[in-house]
């Protein structure tokens, strides 16, 4: 059972995941505002850590919600 993955780092030439890029981060957050896991995103371990830090920064700066109602 092969699953399609989307890798943010491999598709585009981005060295840094920016916390201010809400549209790109929102693509890897489920409808309940939870981060998707590595299996779903297809990120490497380092990219997933960078992604998690960007999501946390965006939430702290009130650019993304902590939870969806």
Secondary structure, 3 states (H helix, E strand, C coil): CCCCCCCHHHHCCCCCCCCCCHHHHHCCECCCCCECCHHHHCCCHHHHHHHHHHHHHHHHCCCCCCCCC
